[in-house]
Amino acid sequence: MRFRFALFVFALLISSGCRSNNADGPVTASIIFLGGRILTLTERDADSPATAVVVTGSGIAYVGDDAGAKQLQGPDTQVIDLAGATLLPGFVDSHCHLYGLGASLAQIDAVGTPSAAAVARLVEEAAKTAGDDGSWLEGRGWDQNDWVKQVYPDRALLDAVSGDHPVLLRRIDGHAAWANSKALEAAGITAETADPVGGQIVRDATGRPTGILIDNAVDLLRGAIPEPDRAEQMRRIELALDHCARFGVTGVHEAGLDWERLGIYSELDAAGKLTLRVYGMFDDMPEVLARARSEGPFTSPDGMITARAVKLYADGALGSRGALLLADYADQPGSRGLAVTPPEHLLEVARELGEAGFQICTHAIGDGANRMVLDIYAEALPELGGADRRWRIEHAQIVDSADIPRFAELGVIAAMQPTHCTSDMDWVPQRLGPARQAGAYAWKSLLDSGAHLCFGTDFPIERVDPRLGLYAARTRQHTDGTPAGGWQPDGRLDGRTAVELYTAESAYAAFLENASGRIKLGFRADFTVMDGDPSTCNDKDLLDLQVLYTVVDGRVVFDHQN
């Protein structure tokens, strides 16, 4: 695998400008960006700041001053005057759900709803639009923690407005769902249905299911909901691609992938419609992992798609009290959350897929889950030898102070999402109590310990917009500037570090630090142009920065003028 990757990097350097694009003459630029500030994220930023970048084919052929860039201009070169704007490495969301974003854009959007009644009104409108065909109505985004009455809703509220339609509305974190009676009936869920391992069917005092399903209980509806056909799946992905391009996102780490979805991405790539790079994590499903073991990691010929990771789940989410804690929830004594996957299965997959050359990426939110995963990694990694495996913990939201140094010791990457902190910080103290807050969203402590981190959003749970993540990392505040000074302000980062975790460190987390994540000669031409510098501007101005261009593989995939 290392040899194949080395060959790929060599081929990239050849195609990106280390060779003339005519038989006898010098390199001729495809695109020249000049007259700007080039944030290379290298030593050059301080020593000899650049103002221009030249793209040849899919790579960077020159970084320097305007005069030097113009020397590479040919008759067909596109010249873009940055007029003082900042060109930086493209944002790479290191943990997200691209297909889930497309699905959310095509379904009921309940994000930001102030009450259960407000969600029901959205369902009522969707039911009217759908007519009387009895089709499923799906949506996502509700969060009872944002409501005045912070309790789970009941299916009766949906029954009153949904007519003949089964309804399933996933909570914002995807770890709980709200179903109406027709949906429960379609799935055969009754008062006699047992809770699945790693899941909970919430019930009222009489034992009747309320319509709230937590973690693995949501999967009980999987067979009842018709799967969208291939054309609809492709449409959803294209919606997501367009949305990401508008926010300067040039790559994603897709946290959940099967072989059919990989085929769709490959088809879009072949048609020239894949407008960002996809680094995929295969789902923990027997048929998916069996094929992965057999075929090994996948990289498309053009490097736009890589699938060399596996996504596992240790626990649920903090908002639905499914995150696995070392001690009881402060606001629910007797409960410590859910271990959604048996530890012995996590260890088995880590051993087998690790041996097959895959990076292991495990969802762990609570301090109990993070310790469990670190223990599993500590057992499996020595067995597999000394290779640079870069296994990851996805989220790492609540980590006991004793476990923070273990990330660096084991070479484990923490893939974190800063906006999870600012979305959750108003109610986290209720869940955890005062003693455990020091390890909550502790990206600064992890960095200081020597661990590698990468940033993302977990969209569609959070918004795609990287500005919000950078702002949260720098301030630990809501966008209105509250709380004053930030929540647990010792965890704030400086602007440059925040940008690096969204770019160069996301490249490192995907084994691509020698090909992307910085503006360097021979690197991939994946970058974002903004009308200001997100590494140096003040916090308030950061939120007002605009994306002017998004460039992927040497192509302009978003132009603010169009």
Buried (B, 14 or more C-beta within 10 A) or exposed (E): BEEEBEEBBEEBBEBBBBEEBEEEEEBBBBBBBBBBBBBBBBEBBEEEEBBBBBBBBBBBBBBBBBEBBBEBBBEEBEEBEBEEBBBBBBBBBBBBBBBBBBBBBBBBBBBEBEBBEEBBEBBBEBBEEBEEEEEBBBBBBBBBBBBEEEEBBBBEBBBEBBBEBBBBBBBBBBBBBBBBBBBBEBBEBEEEBEBBEBBBBBBEEEEEBBBBBBBBBBBBBEEBBEEBEEEEBBBBBBBBBBBBBBBBBBBBBBBBBBBEBBEBBBBBBEEEEBBBBBBBBBBBEEEBBEEBBEEBBBBBEBBBBBBBBBBBBBBBBBBBBBBBBBBEBBBEEEEBBBBBBEEEEBBEBBBBBBEBBBBBBBBBBBBBBBBBBBBBBEEBBEEBEEEEBBBBBBBBBBBBEEBBBBBBEBBBBBBBBBBBBBBBBBBBBEBBBEEBBBBBBBBBBBBEBEBBBBBBBBBBBBBBBBBBBBBBBBBBBBBEEEBEEBBBEEBBBEBBBBBBBBBBBBBBBBBBBBBBBBBBBBBBBBBBBBBBBBBBBEBEEBEEBEBBBBBBBBBBBBBEEE
